[in-house]
Amino acid sequence: MSHSEMPKNEMPQTLDGWRQRAADLTFESRAFINDVFVPAASGETFETVNPATGEVLAKVASCDAADADVAVSHARAAFEGGAWSRLAPGKRKRVLLRLADLMETHKAELALLDTLDMGKPIQSALGDMAGAIGCFRYQAECIDKLYGEVAPTGEEALALVLREPLGVVASIVPWNFPLMMTAWKVAPALAAGNSVILKPSEKSPLSALRLAQLAQEAGVPRGVFQVLPGFGHTVGKALALSMDVDCLAFTGSTGVGKQLMQYAGESNLKRLYLECGGKSPNIVFADCKNLDRVAKHAAAAIFHNQGEVCIAGSRLLVENSIRETFIDKVVACAETMQPGDPLDPDSFMGAMVDETQYRRVLEFIRQGQEEGARLRAGGQALDGPGLFITPTVFDGVTPEMAIGREEIFGPVLSVFGFDCEEEAVRLANDSVYGLAAGLWSQDIDRIMRVTRRLESGQVFVNNWAGGDQTVPFGGVKQSGNGRDKSHHSLQEYSELKSVWVSLSS
Ligand code: NAD
C-alpha cells in the first residue's frame, strides 16, 4: 500500500510514513467561539512555525481583548442556560467519553500536530496523547461517582454540603506538552460542569483547535468549550483581568504566574490555580545497586522532550564517593540521546520550540562555562535550519551558578556532589521551586526520612516521573498551588455550598 492510500487514522510506523502524513495534513487556524470557527475580530493572525524545519505551518487567528469579551459572554450564557452545567453528571460523562474516543481515533493526527508545532519527537507526542485521552476518560468516569455530604448536625436540622461548578473557567496553557496540559486542565473543568475558555500557547495552538472540532463532534454544547489562540499579553491578559471569569487555571512559568495573581487582585479576585516552573533535584545515594539503570533514568529525566519539561530532573545530586563513575555513565547515556528529526520514530530528542528558547538555552550553556562549571558532554548547537541542541552535562555546579539555580528548560544537566544525607537534603531544598524531586537508594529508612524532608509536590523513589491518572500533580513554593489529575483536580473546579435546613418547627 502506498502512503497516500493509507487509511487516514492508521498509525504510521516509519519516518517516511510520518512525513507523508504530515504533508497530507490540513490545519484549522481560526478561533472557536460559540460553536463556530471564526477569524479574530481584528482580522490579525500570527505564524506558527515548525522549529525542526523553519517552515510556517499556518497563520493563526490572533485573538485579543475583543474576542475574549465575546467568548466570556457566550461562556456565561452557556453556563446560565444549564445545558451543560445542570446536565446530570452521568450525561456529561457520556459526552466526555465520546470525546476521548474521538481523540483515540485521531491520535496519530493529534500527536503529529504537536510534533510539527513545537518540535517534540513523535514517539513522545504519542505518549502525551495517551496521557491526554486517559485524563478525559478518568475525569469523565469520576464525575458521577462523587457524592456530597450530610453534616453531622443535631435532629433540629439537616445540613447538606453540595459541590457546584464555578462558572466560567479560563485555562491558559504552555507549549511543552500542548494537548496533555490542555487535557489536565480542560477535562476536570468540563466534567465538573463549567464553561471553559482555552488559551493555548502562541507557540503551539494547532492541537487545541483540532480538539475544539472533536469536542463539537462529541456533542459538547454551544459556548461550553471555546478556544482563543493568541498571545499572553493580549488575549491571555484580557481573560485574566476579566470581571466575569470565575477561575483561571494556568500552567506556565513562575514569572507569568505572579503576573496573573496581580491581575486576579486587580479584577474580581478570581480563583487562581497555578502550575509553574521547577528546578528539580534528583538525588543518587552511593548505596544504589544498579548504577547503570539509575544513570539511564537520570539522563532521560533531563533529556526527555529536549529538557522542555516542568519536572525535568535538571539538578543531579550525586554522593561524592560514586560521582566520577556515575557521571561517566550518565555521559555515555547522553551520547545515545542525540536530537534527530522529530518525525523519526527513533529520535529521542527533537528541536527546541523556537529561536528565543534556543538562544536562551545556548546562553545558559555559555554562562555555565564562564562561571566555572565543567562541561562533560554536549553544549553544541547543530547546523540549521532546525533548532537542535545536543544533550549537555555540567559537573561541579554550585547553587550560586545560574545553571544551578534557574530553570533552563532545555537539555542541560547540572551535577552537584554531596557527602552526606544532610547535605543532599539541604542542596535539594535550596531552590525557590518545589515541583518534583527524585531519590535513588536501597535503604528504606533513608528513603522515608529524605522523602519527608523534601520540599516538593511529588517525590519519585527509584524512578523518575512515575505516576498515572490516579495521582495528583502539582507543586509547592514558587512552583505553584493546586493539583492537576486525579479526583483532587475536580475540587479545583468546583465550590462547596452549605445548605442548612431547619427542621425544628
Ligand atoms: P509562559 O509562562 O511563557 O506561557 C504560558 C502561557 O501563558 C502561554 O499560553 C502564554 O501565552 C501565556 N501568557 C504569557 N504571558 C501572559 C500574560 N501576561 N497574561 C496571560 N497569559 C500569559 O510559559 P511557557 O514558556 O509557555 O512554558 C514553559 C513554562 O511552563 C516553564 O516554566 C515550565 O516549567 C512551565 N510548566 C509547568 C508545568 C507544571 O505542571 N507545573 C507543566 C508544563 C510547563
Boltz pocket constraint, residues with backbone or C-beta under 6 A from the ligand:
constraints:
  - pocket:
      binder: B
      contacts: [[A, 172], [A, 173], [A, 174], [A, 175], [A, 176], [A, 177], [A, 181], [A, 199], [A, 200], [A, 201], [A, 202], [A, 230], [A, 231], [A, 232], [A, 233], [A, 235], [A, 236], [A, 237], [A, 240], [A, 251], [A, 252], [A, 253], [A, 254], [A, 256], [A, 257], [A, 259], [A, 275], [A, 276], [A, 277], [A, 278], [A, 309], [A, 310], [A, 311], [A, 407], [A, 409], [A, 435], [A, 474], [A, 475], [A, 479], [A, 480]]
      max_distance: 6.0
